């Protein structure tokens, strides 16, 4: 079983719950079974590989014609540009201010709650992000993520969910188990005078059995935050999280205003 797990990883019918102890993956989401038997222990410390080499980018001039920075952008408008060829795969390390890289930004939800944490330096060592609380699991979109099964969104959703799953050490779960991920909107944000990013904000409804009670990889201080309440200390969050939280809160205020007579 150890050899099967090592070779096939999440495709193995088994997973390890403790040294020398194993369980069947088909019962991973069965809440009638005690959690201690359904909590996988990774065979090795799985740090997510940072995307190196080409990543999905959109033409900055084409983007400027349909979008304004720091606003909510309808996904259909961005995906339309991508399908029309206003994109390419380029190296993020290249100093090219004419393109904007697409980043999946996955928010993990549990009903009205959203998962927050403090990432380690391996994620992003920019001053605006270090030690800041965040609500997103982010990644650039590698060309290998674009498959026949996600032609419509160029693999943006799948790449983001994969990054969140690896960071949280959650095994791959069949879509039939109530796991839902959807692309909500895009937002164009600038943290540098020369470069900017196009965030694809994705909502990921985590499995009901998942509870982030342990320190996982380089994620610290994991906790659930009730999104029905205003954020008390918005300044404690990184710039991208602040933008998403404020957008969500403002939308909620608008919806409440519409309900009033």
C-alpha positions in Angstrom: 0.0 0.0 0.0 2.9 2.4 0.7 4.3 1.7 -2.7 0.9 2.3 -4.3 0.5 5.6 -2.5 4.0 6.7 -3.4 3.5 5.9 -7.1 -0.1 6.9 -7.7 -0.6 9.5 -4.9 -4.2 10.8 -5.0 -5.1 8.2 -7.6 -4.4 5.4 -5.1 -7.4 3.7 -3.5 -5.5 4.0 -0.2 -4.3 6.8 2.0 -2.2 6.9 5.2 -3.8 8.1 8.4 -0.7 7.5 10.6 2.6 5.7 10.3 1.8 2.1 9.4 -1.9 2.7 9.3 -4.0 3.1 6.1 -7.6 3.6 5.1 -9.7 3.4 1.9 -10.1 6.6 -0.1 -13.7 5.8 -1.1 -14.7 6.5 2.6 -12.8 9.8 2.8 -15.9 11.9 2.8 -18.1 9.6 4.8 -19.0 11.6 7.9 -20.4 8.5 9.7 -16.8 7.4 10.1 -14.7 9.1 12.9 -12.5 11.9 11.6 -9.3 10.3 12.9 -9.7 7.6 10.2 -10.4 10.1 7.4 -7.5 12.5 8.0 -4.8 11.8 5.5 -1.1 12.2 6.5 1.0 13.2 3.5 3.8 10.9 2.5 6.0 13.9 2.2 5.9 17.6 2.8 4.2 18.9 -0.4 5.2 22.5 -1.0 3.4 23.8 -4.0 5.8 24.3 -6.9 5.8 27.9 -8.0 5.0 28.3 -11.6 8.2 28.8 -13.6 8.4 29.6 -17.2 5.4 30.6 -19.3 2.1 31.7 -17.7 -1.1 33.1 -19.0 -1.0 36.8 -19.8 -3.4 39.2 -21.5 -2.6 42.1 -23.7 -2.6 45.3 -21.6 -3.9 47.5 -24.4 -6.8 45.2 -25.2 -7.7 44.9 -21.5 -7.7 48.7 -21.0 -10.4 49.0 -23.7 -12.9 47.0 -21.8 -11.9 47.3 -18.1 -11.0 49.8 -15.4 -8.5 49.1 -12.7 -9.8 48.1 -9.2 -13.4 47.4 -10.4 -15.4 44.3 -10.9 -15.1 42.9 -14.4 -17.6 40.4 -15.9 -15.9 37.1 -16.6 -17.4 36.9 -20.0 -15.6 40.0 -21.1 -12.2 38.7 -20.1 -12.8 35.2 -21.4 -13.9 36.7 -24.7 -10.6 38.6 -25.0 -8.7 35.4 -24.3 -10.7 33.4 -26.9 -10.1 36.2 -29.5 -6.4 35.7 -29.1 -5.5 38.8 -27.0 -3.3 36.6 -24.8 -0.1 34.7 -24.7 2.0 32.6 -22.4 5.1 34.5 -21.2 7.7 34.3 -18.5 6.6 36.3 -15.4 10.2 37.2 -14.7 10.5 39.2 -17.9 10.1 42.9 -17.6 7.3 43.5 -20.0 4.8 46.2 -19.0 2.6 45.6 -22.1 1.0 42.5 -20.7 -1.0 41.6 -17.6 -0.6 38.2 -16.0 -3.7 36.3 -15.0 -3.7 35.0 -11.4 -6.3 32.6 -10.0 -7.4 33.9 -6.6 -9.4 31.1 -4.8 -11.5 32.0 -1.8 -12.4 28.9 0.3 -15.9 29.1 1.7 -18.0 27.1 4.2 -21.5 28.5 3.9 -21.2 32.2 5.1 -17.7 31.8 6.3 -14.4 32.3 4.5 -11.1 30.8 5.3 -8.3 33.3 6.3 -4.6 32.6 7.1 -1.1 34.2 7.1 1.2 32.8 4.4 4.9 32.2 4.7 7.5 34.0 2.7 7.7 31.2 0.1 4.4 32.5 -1.3 5.2 36.2 -1.8 8.0 38.2 -0.3 6.8 41.6 -1.3 6.4 44.0 1.7 2.7 44.5 1.1 2.1 40.7 1.5 4.5 39.5 4.1 2.8 38.6 7.4 -0.5 39.9 6.1 -3.7 38.0 6.5 -5.2 36.7 3.3 -8.4 35.1 2.0 -6.9 33.8 -1.2 -4.9 30.9 -2.6 -3.2 32.4 -5.6 -1.3 31.0 -8.6 -0.3 31.9 -12.1 -2.0 29.8 -14.8 0.4 27.4 -16.4 -0.3 26.2 -20.0 -0.5 22.6 -18.8 -3.6 23.5 -16.9 -5.4 24.2 -20.1 -7.1 20.9 -21.1 -10.0 19.6 -23.2 -12.1 19.7 -20.0 -11.7 23.4 -19.3 -11.4 25.0 -22.7 -13.9 27.7 -21.8 -11.8 29.3 -19.1 -8.3 28.3 -20.1 -7.8 26.3 -17.0 -8.1 29.3 -14.7 -10.5 27.7 -12.2 -8.8 24.3 -12.2 -5.4 25.7 -11.6 -6.6 27.8 -8.7 -8.4 24.9 -7.1 -5.4 22.7 -7.5 -3.2 25.3 -5.8 -5.6 25.6 -2.9 -5.9 21.9 -2.5 -2.2 21.4 -2.4 -1.6 24.3 0.0 -4.3 22.9 2.4 -3.2 19.3 1.9 -6.7 18.3 0.8 -6.7 15.2 -1.4 -8.4 15.4 -4.8 -12.1 15.0 -4.4 -14.6 13.9 -7.1 -16.8 16.8 -8.2 -19.8 14.6 -7.3 -19.1 15.0 -3.6 -20.6 18.4 -3.5 -17.4 20.4 -4.1 -18.2 23.5 -6.1 -15.8 26.0 -7.6 -16.9 28.9 -9.8 -15.4 32.0 -11.4 -17.1 35.0 -9.9 -15.4 38.0 -11.5 -12.1 39.5 -12.5 -10.5 42.5 -11.0 -7.5 44.4 -12.4 -5.1 45.5 -9.7 -1.8 47.4 -9.7 0.8 47.1 -6.9 3.7 48.4 -9.0 4.0 51.5 -11.2 5.0 49.3 -14.1 3.3 45.9 -13.5 -0.2 44.9 -12.7 -2.2 41.7 -12.2 -5.6 40.4 -13.4 -7.1 38.5 -10.5 -9.7 35.8 -11.3 -11.7 35.6 -8.1 -12.9 32.1 -7.6 -15.3 30.8 -5.0 -14.6 27.3 -3.7 -17.1 25.6 -1.4 -15.0 23.2 0.6 -16.1 19.7 1.7 -18.3 19.7 4.8 -15.9 17.4 6.6 -12.9 19.7 6.1 -11.7 21.6 9.2 -8.3 23.4 9.1 -7.3 22.7 12.7 -3.7 21.9 12.1 -0.7 23.9 10.8 -0.4 23.0 7.2 2.7 23.6 5.1 3.7 27.3 5.4 0.2 28.5 6.3 -0.2 30.0 9.8 -3.1 31.0 12.0 -5.9 29.5 9.9 -9.4 30.6 10.9 -12.9 31.1 9.6 -14.3 34.6 9.2 -18.0 35.3 9.0 -18.6 37.3 5.8 -22.0 38.5 7.0 -20.3 40.9 9.4 -18.1 43.9 8.4 -14.4 43.3 8.6 -13.1 44.9 11.8 -9.4 45.2 10.8 -9.3 45.5 7.0 -5.8 46.9 7.2 -4.4 43.6 8.5 -5.1 42.0 5.1 -3.0 42.0 2.0 -3.9 44.3 -0.8 -5.7 41.7 -3.0 -7.7 40.4 0.0 -8.7 43.9 0.9 -10.0 44.5 -2.6 -12.0 41.3 -2.6 -13.4 41.8 0.9 -14.4 45.4 0.2 -16.1 44.4 -3.1 -18.0 41.7 -1.3 -19.0 44.0 1.5 -20.1 46.8 -0.8 -22.2 44.3 -2.8 -23.9 43.2 0.4 -24.7 46.8 1.3 -26.1 47.5 -2.1 -28.3 44.3 -1.9 -29.6 45.4 1.5 -30.4 48.9 0.2 -32.5 47.4 -2.6 -34.5 45.4 -0.1 -35.5 48.5 1.9 -38.8 50.2 1.0 
